[in-house]
Amino acid sequence: MQSEGKRDAAFSRLRRTDMLKFLTSAIGIIFLIGLIVVIGILMLIF
């Protein structure tokens, strides 16, 4: 029974890091798109 709990804790930890990785990648992609849009607007203005 103890090994079951350990495996469950490791699984939840793995899932949490997976979620963090997904969130950071999504934030990075959104940041890059925003940067490209801002540069494009600045090039249009100037």
PyMOL commands that set and color helices and strands:
alter all, ss='L'
color gray80, all
select helices_A, chain A and resi 2-45
alter helices_A, ss='H'
color red, helices_A
deselect
rebuild
show_as cartoon
